[in-house]
Every structure is written in C-alpha cells, then in structure tokens.
Amino acid sequence: MIGLIVFFRTKQRKQHSKFRNIIRTQLKMISNRTQPLKPAGNAEFSNISVEEIDENGSEADKKRNDSS
C-alpha cells in the first residue's frame, strides 16, 4: 500500500514538473513574439488608404434609392 502511494506521488511530481516546463516554454515563446511587435513612434494611421468617389455617380444612386 505504501509502495503504491510513493509510486503515485513520484509520478505526480514528474507530471507536474513536465507541466511547469511546458507552461514556461510557452510563456517564453509568447514574450519573444510580442516584444518585436511594439510600434515605433506614432504609427497608428500608417495603413489608411484614401478612395476617390465619383460625385455624379453617387447622386444618381441617391435618386435611384429615393424612387424605390
């Protein structure tokens, strides 16, 4: 009976240490991945594009929508 308890305790400790190592490596990978992604300066609007709209076409669309 005591042998079983000792066996399960040692097995549980090994699994716990494996689990801690897995968590530690995942946290290292996440921290390594997020550090280079910090924006340099004020680059919030760097990916904004401007699209031209034909005003005549939009007026025709308004008239078409009003008559429906």
ROGULO-364804 format. One record per residue (C-alpha): residue in one letter; residue number from 1; y, x, z. Coordinates in nm, 3 decimals, padded with zeros to 5 digits. Each point is the difference from the previous one (the first is absolute). Last residue first. Layout:
BEGIN
+------+-----+---------+---------+---------+
: code : pos :   north :    east :      up :
+------+-----+---------+---------+---------+
:    A : NUM :       Y :       X :       Z :
...
+------+-----+---------+---------+---------+
This chain:
BEGIN
+------+-----+---------+---------+---------+
: code : pos :   north :    east :      up :
+------+-----+---------+---------+---------+
:    S :  68 :  05.275 : -03.769 : -05.494 :
:    S :  67 :  00.360 :  00.008 : -00.128 :
:    D :  66 :  00.120 :  00.226 :  00.283 :
:    N :  65 : -00.274 :  00.261 : -00.060 :
:    R :  64 :  00.085 :  00.032 : -00.372 :
:    K :  63 :  00.370 :  00.031 :  00.077 :
:    K :  62 : -00.073 :  00.270 :  00.259 :
:    D :  61 : -00.231 :  00.184 : -00.241 :
:    A :  60 :  00.273 : -00.005 : -00.266 :
:    E :  59 :  00.242 :  00.147 :  00.253 :
:    S :  58 : -00.255 :  00.274 :  00.089 :
:    G :  57 : -00.042 :  00.094 : -00.364 :
:    N :  56 :  00.374 :  00.039 : -00.051 :
:    E :  55 :  00.027 :  00.221 :  00.310 :
:    D :  54 : -00.263 :  00.251 : -00.115 :
:    I :  53 : -00.125 :  00.165 :  00.315 :
:    E :  52 : -00.007 :  00.376 :  00.049 :
:    E :  51 : -00.250 :  00.143 :  00.249 :
:    V :  50 :  00.100 :  00.253 :  00.261 :
:    S :  49 : -00.261 :  00.217 :  00.173 :
:    I :  48 : -00.027 :  00.082 :  00.368 :
:    N :  47 : -00.241 :  00.281 :  00.091 :
:    S :  46 :  00.247 :  00.233 :  00.179 :
:    F :  45 :  00.147 : -00.268 :  00.223 :
:    E :  44 : -00.133 :  00.111 :  00.337 :
:    A :  43 :  00.039 :  00.374 : -00.067 :
:    N :  42 :  00.246 :  00.079 :  00.279 :
:    G :  41 : -00.106 :  00.350 :  00.099 :
:    A :  40 : -00.357 :  00.123 : -00.037 :
:    P :  39 : -00.251 : -00.279 :  00.040 :
:    K :  38 : -00.300 :  00.069 :  00.227 :
:    L :  37 : -00.318 : -00.002 : -00.208 :
:    P :  36 : -00.098 :  00.359 :  00.085 :
:    Q :  35 : -00.078 : -00.097 :  00.365 :
:    T :  34 : -00.205 : -00.312 : -00.070 :
:    R :  33 : -00.308 :  00.167 : -00.151 :
:    N :  32 : -00.036 :  00.272 :  00.261 :
:    S :  31 :  00.038 : -00.257 :  00.280 :
:    I :  30 : -00.263 : -00.224 : -00.157 :
:    M :  29 : -00.244 :  00.286 : -00.053 :
:    K :  28 :  00.046 :  00.123 :  00.357 :
:    L :  27 : -00.053 : -00.352 :  00.135 :
:    Q :  26 : -00.320 : -00.031 : -00.203 :
:    T :  25 : -00.124 :  00.336 :  00.130 :
:    R :  24 :  00.064 : -00.102 :  00.363 :
:    I :  23 : -00.166 : -00.339 : -00.043 :
:    I :  22 : -00.312 :  00.161 : -00.148 :
:    N :  21 : -00.008 :  00.265 :  00.273 :
:    R :  20 :  00.034 : -00.264 :  00.273 :
:    F :  19 : -00.286 : -00.202 : -00.155 :
:    K :  18 : -00.222 :  00.307 : -00.013 :
:    S :  17 :  00.081 :  00.073 :  00.366 :
:    H :  16 : -00.086 : -00.357 :  00.097 :
:    Q :  15 : -00.325 :  00.011 : -00.194 :
:    K :  14 : -00.101 :  00.321 :  00.176 :
:    R :  13 :  00.095 : -00.146 :  00.339 :
:    Q :  12 : -00.206 : -00.315 : -00.067 :
:    K :  11 : -00.305 :  00.206 : -00.099 :
:    T :  10 :  00.034 :  00.205 :  00.320 :
:    R :   9 :  00.027 : -00.315 :  00.209 :
:    F :   8 : -00.290 : -00.168 : -00.182 :
:    F :   7 : -00.232 :  00.296 :  00.067 :
:    V :   6 :  00.109 :  00.030 :  00.364 :
:    I :   5 : -00.066 : -00.371 :  00.057 :
:    L :   4 : -00.336 :  00.022 : -00.176 :
:    G :   3 : -00.103 :  00.300 :  00.209 :
:    I :   2 :  00.098 : -00.182 :  00.319 :
:    M :   1 : -00.244 : -00.277 : -00.092 :
+------+-----+---------+---------+---------+
